[in-house]
Amino acid sequence: MKWEKKDLIGLEYLTKREIEYILDTAKSFKGVSTRSVKKVPALRGKTVVNLFFEPSTRTKTSFELAAKRLSADVLSFDVSTSSVSKGETIVDTAKNIEAMKVDCFIVRHSVAGAPELISRNVEAAVINAGDGCHEHPTQALLDLFTVREVFGKIKDVRISIIGDILHSRVARSDIWGFTKLGAKVMVCGPPPLIPIGIEKMGVKVTYHIEEAIKNSDIIYLLRIQKERQKENFLTSLKEYSFFYGIDQDRYESIKDKIFIMHPGPMNRGVEIKSEVAEKENSLILNQVTNGIAVRMAVLYLTIGSRK
Amino acid sequence: MWYYIHMKKLMDKKEMEEAIEKVCEEVKKEMGLSNLVIIGIKRRGDIIAKKIRECLEKKYKVDIPLGFLDITLYRDDFSKIGANPVISETDVLFNIDDKKVLLVDDVLYTGRTIRAALDAIVDLGRPSLVRLFVLIDRGHRELPISADFVGKKVEVKKNEMVEVKLKETDGVDEVLIVEKEK
C-alpha cells in the first residue's frame, strides 16, 4: 500500500487499512527515540509549521519533537503575537506562511473544521491537532497504538470511555478509530454529557461507572474540561468526581484486570485520584511516549505523499 | 507492468554457499573474529548476514552478534519518490562502539544504499572499523564506495536487473540477471 493522502483531518475519513498502516509505520519509528542519537534524516530540508490557535503543551511539544527527530525544521507560530489578532483570517494566515515555502501545517483551532478549511486552501500537508469538538486524530492513533502494544491486537478489546463525551474531540476520534478496528466500545458519563444518538457510532451507552468498569479491559478517562462547563451540564465537579471519578476504592475493585488511560492533562482529584494515576496498570505515560512515534509516522506519510 | 524478456543464471545454490564460505575465511584473516559484529541491510542483506553468521559459528565455533538495518529513513530520494511504502525496524540490539562491523548487502550498484547504511551506523555508535561484503558487485557506481569482500563481480547493463533469490524469501537460492522491459 502507498500513502496518498496529504492531510490528516480525522479518523472518520480513514479506512481500517489506512489506520493500521499508520500504526505499523509508527512501530518502526518508536525505536528511533530509544537510541542515543534520536534522529533520522528522513525529512531533512522540510519545514513543519505549528499553527496553534488554542493553547497546548503536550500535543505541540510532541509534534515538535516528532518533526525534529525526523530532521525537519519546525516553526511554532505564536497566535497571541500574530496578525490573527490584527484581524487576518486563518486562510490568509496559512497562505502567507505557505508562500514562504513550508511543507506541513499542524493545526489546532477551537472551531471544528478549521484544519479542513486550511487544507482546502494550501498545497502543504495539513494535520489536525484538535479542532473544536470534532476530532483529534493523532491522539486516537496513539491510543490505538498503545492498546495494540499492550494487548497485541485491538479487535474485541473492551474499552470504556468515561466523561464528557459531548465536548470531547478525543472521544470522537477514539470512537471512530476503535470501532473501525473492531474493539468493543462503551461510553459512560452523566446523561447531559452523552450526546443523543451516539449509539449510531457503534458504541454502547451506560450512565453507571460500575457497569462500565465491569465490562472493560481498559477504562479511558477523559479530562473534564472545566472551561467547557459553563453551560451547567454538571451540578459540580465534586459531584462528578463522586459518581464518575476513579478513586482508591474503585481502583481496588478493578486493579487486577483493567488498564487506565487518559489523554492528559489530568485533573487530579476530579476524574482520577492522584494515587490511581501512578499505579502500574496506568498506561498514561506510555501514551505520551507513543505519541512521538505516531506523530513521526503521520508527518512522514503525509509529507511523503507530496513527493 | 514489467515484462521479462531475458534471463540468465549468475549463481546457483552451490556457488552462493561457496561465496559465503569464502567470505568467512577472508573475514577471519583480515578482520579477526574478536569484537566482530555483523549487520545486514534489509531486505535480503539481513538473510545473507544470517548465513554468514551461521557459517562462522560452524567453522570457528564463535558466537557473533547479528543486527539488521532498515535504511529507508536514511535514503536520499525522499523528495523524489516520497514516503516509502514499507518501513521495517532497525534491529541492532548491541552496542557497536569500538566494534568491527561487517556490513552485508545482496547487490552493490549505485552505492547509495551503502551511503545510507553508513549514516545509519554512525547514528548507532562509533565502530572502530566497518567493512562491506556484497554477494554481487554489478558496477555502475554513483558514489565513491567499494566493497571489501565480494561474492561475484560482474558487469550488468543498466536495463538489466540482478535478482538475488533466497530460500527464506523466494523459496530458492539463486542469482539471476534479468532483462526487463516496460
Interface residues (C-beta under 8 A of the other chain):
Chain A: M1 K2 W3 T25 K27 S28 F29 G31 V32 R35 S36 V37 K39 V40 P41 A42 L43 G45 L70 Y300 L301 I303 G304 S305 R306 K307
Chain B: D70 T72 L73 Y74 R75 F78 S79 K80 I81 G82 A83 N84 P85 I87 S88 E89 T90 D119 A120 D123 L124 G125
